[in-house]
Amino acid sequence: MPADDKRFPGSADIHVSPDGKFLYASNRGEVNTIAIFSINKKNGQLTLIGHQSTLGKAPRNFNFDLTGKFLLVGNQNSDEIVIFKKDSITGLLIDSGNRITVGKPVCLKWIAN
């Protein structure tokens, strides 16, 4: 949470990017963001990079696609999955403009072919 934000975060999920460079954590409650941290490879220390709105309500589970280039966020209370592109250098998330409409998404899993 930003230092001056006193709203209840309601954390739900946490993942490290497939490249091991970044950690992402969802904040539900009133916040509806993904916190983004870089990971120091030498000592594991986290550095906050920023917060990305999930563009929906109550982000529960989120997950990277199999390539690690996209992060999909299941927004439970807005009935859709929002697809973000992950910047491989900065770790920041960019709205792809793509959505998947689904009722109350709470868990995202990938199935190998």
Summary of the structure (lengths in Angstrom):
residues: 113
radius of gyration: 13.5
end to end distance: 37.9
largest distance: 45.6
contacts: 316
relative contact order: 0.19
helix: 3%
strand: 49%
